[in-house]
Amino acid sequence: FLADLNKLQPFGPGNPNPLFVCEKVEVAGPIRYVEDANLRLLVQKKTSGIFKAVGFRKGDFIGQIDSPYFSMCYKIIENVWRGKKTIQLQLKDVVEGEVNYATEVENITGSLK
């Protein structure tokens, strides 16, 4: 999937990095609050695997994430650490509970510009 996503590059002002939405997401492990208000956590849906997620300067999301489930808007990025490549979800927005993104996606993506 990441190879196909990278075919859309280069990303920039005229070609923004694609955003994805996932509803009814659960936290799959401890939420780590790290330097500069960054969040690190594992997320999952009942129908898929567990993914690493990071929220750069998104410490204020902790209230919405610390609920039975939440909805999230994110970018898929490739993380390289010590020579190992992994897929990571970069959080852009989260909403506690379930959201009808068919009507709300404009509000969320508009706030990201």
C-alpha positions in Angstrom: 0.0 0.0 0.0 2.7 2.5 0.9 4.5 1.9 -2.4 1.2 2.8 -4.2 0.7 5.9 -2.0 4.3 7.1 -2.8 3.4 7.1 -6.5 1.3 10.1 -5.8 4.4 12.1 -4.8 5.8 14.7 -4.7 3.5 16.1 -2.0 3.4 19.9 -1.4 1.2 22.9 -1.7 -0.3 21.8 -5.1 -0.5 18.1 -4.2 -1.2 17.7 -0.5 -0.4 14.4 1.3 -3.7 12.3 1.3 -5.7 12.3 4.5 -7.6 9.2 5.7 -10.4 8.7 8.2 -11.1 5.8 10.5 -14.1 5.5 12.8 -14.6 3.4 16.0 -10.8 3.2 16.7 -9.7 1.8 20.1 -6.4 2.4 22.0 -4.5 -0.9 21.9 -1.9 0.0 24.5 -0.7 2.7 26.9 -0.8 6.3 25.6 2.6 7.9 25.9 2.8 11.7 26.3 6.3 12.7 25.2 8.4 15.9 24.9 6.8 19.0 23.3 3.2 17.7 23.8 3.6 14.8 21.4 1.5 11.6 21.7 2.5 8.1 20.9 0.1 5.2 21.0 -1.1 2.0 19.4 -4.5 2.0 17.7 -6.7 -0.7 16.3 -10.1 -1.5 14.9 -11.7 -4.8 15.6 -11.5 -5.6 11.9 -7.8 -4.8 11.4 -4.4 -5.0 13.0 -2.6 -2.7 15.4 -0.9 0.4 14.1 1.5 2.8 15.7 0.2 6.4 15.8 1.8 9.6 16.6 0.4 13.1 17.2 3.0 15.8 16.9 2.1 18.7 19.3 -1.3 17.0 19.7 -1.3 16.5 23.5 -4.7 18.2 23.7 -6.1 15.1 21.9 -5.7 13.0 25.1 -9.2 13.7 26.3 -10.8 12.4 23.1 -8.5 9.4 22.8 -9.0 8.3 26.4 -12.5 7.0 25.7 -13.9 3.6 24.7 -13.4 4.5 21.0 -12.8 7.5 18.8 -12.7 8.6 15.2 -9.5 9.9 13.7 -8.2 11.8 10.6 -4.5 10.9 9.8 -1.7 10.7 7.2 0.1 7.5 6.5 3.9 8.0 6.8 6.9 5.8 6.7 9.0 5.9 9.8 12.6 4.9 9.7 14.3 4.3 13.0 17.7 2.5 13.3 17.4 1.4 9.7 14.0 -0.3 10.2 11.1 1.0 8.2 7.5 0.9 9.6 4.2 2.4 8.7 3.0 5.0 11.2 -0.2 7.0 11.4 0.3 10.7 11.9 -2.8 12.0 13.7 -4.3 15.2 12.4 -7.6 15.3 14.2 -9.5 13.1 16.6 -13.1 13.1 17.8 -14.4 11.2 20.8 -17.0 8.5 19.9 -18.4 8.0 16.4 -18.8 10.8 13.9 -20.6 10.8 10.6 -17.7 12.0 8.4 -19.9 12.2 5.4 -21.2 15.5 6.8 -18.2 16.5 9.0 -15.2 15.9 6.7 -15.3 19.4 5.3 -15.1 20.9 8.8 -12.1 18.7 9.8 -10.1 19.1 6.6 -10.9 22.8 6.5 -9.3 23.2 10.0 -6.1 21.5 8.8 -5.3 24.1 6.2 
